[in-house]
Amino acid sequence: MASIDLDKVLDKAWADKPLPDILAAPVVALKGVSDRDGELLQEAFGVETIADLAELKYARWAQALAALDTAR
């Protein structure tokens, strides 16, 4: 079972929300993602929510490629 410390990855206002709400949250709910970053993600890739970002094919491709690098 996967786990994550929500306090480390989400802005304080989102850390106590249920997972469906978090996934539907705007990407700016992620720590370190600014309003401008959110705008750029939306303009470039149509990403509006955390779920959209998770499903972004380019992010998945990059994760798959990184997983192939066993030398790390």
N, C-alpha and C positions, 0 to 999 in steps of 0.2 A: 504494500500500500504506500502510495506517495504521500509526502507531507511537505509543508512549507510554512515558514514563519511569516504570517501575513503582515505583522508589524514591520518586517524588513522590506517588503516588496510593495506595500500599499500606503497611500497617504492615510494619515490617522483617521480621517472621517470614514474610510472604507474598511478598515481592518476588522470591524465587528459585524459586518454585514454577512448575510447568507451567500453561499457560493453563486446561486443563480443571479443575485443582484450584482455581485462582483463581476461576473462574466458579461453582464449587460452594461456595466459602467463604462464611461468614456475612458479612453486610454490615459488621460491625464490623471486618473486615479492611481496609476502606477507611480511609485516614487521615482523622481528624476525625469519624468516626462512632462515637459512644460506645455502650456497652452499652444505655443507656436509649434512645438513638436507634434502635438495632436492635429493641428491644422495641416501641417505638411504631410503627415501620414494619411489624412483624409484626402487631400488633393492628389497625392501620388498613387495611392493604392486603394482608396475607398474605405480605409480602416476608420471606424468610428468607436468601436467598443473593444474591450479586452478580448472578447471571444473572436472578433474579427481579426485582431492581431495574431491570436493563437492559430487561426486557420489560414493565415496568409501563406500562400504556397512558397514564397521566397524564403520566409523564415523557416518553414519546414525543410526546404531543400538545404539551407545553410546548416540546420541542426543535423540532418542526415549526413552531410559531408563531414562535419566536425566529429560525428560518432565514428566515422570510418578511420579517423586519424588516431590509431591506437598508440602512436608514438608519444602522445602528450603525457 
